[in-house]
Amino acid sequence: MMPRHSGVNPQPSPVPYTITVSSRTFTADQPVKVTIKGPDYKGVLLQARMGNSYIALGSWKLPPADTKVLQCSGNPNGAMTHSNINIKNNSTVYTWIPHTNSNMVYFM
């Protein structure tokens, strides 16, 4: 997961953000609220994965303002990304729906 926009480089320093989720147990078809805590941001690429896998898990639904879903790993709703450079902040809540039960999901 690397930025591919002209003039945008990956952040080289420690990440000032944390990702919080509404549940640590993921039940199939039960929505999970995901929030990025930290300074305001303009760009985002958010995905759920299991372990060392590169496959996007579940589906992102109901994109908040200034965001959209993105096809990733063959999954039509496998990631959430920005739709413009408007500011997103701690009040931006993303909704992820797991397709199966799992406790070992990583958000990145």
Secondary structure, 3 states (H helix, E strand, C coil): CCCCCCCCCCCCCCCCCEEEECCCCECCCCCEEEEEECCCECCCEEEEEECCCCCCCCEEECCCCCEEEEEECCEEEEEEEECCCCCECCCCEEEEECCCCECCEEEC
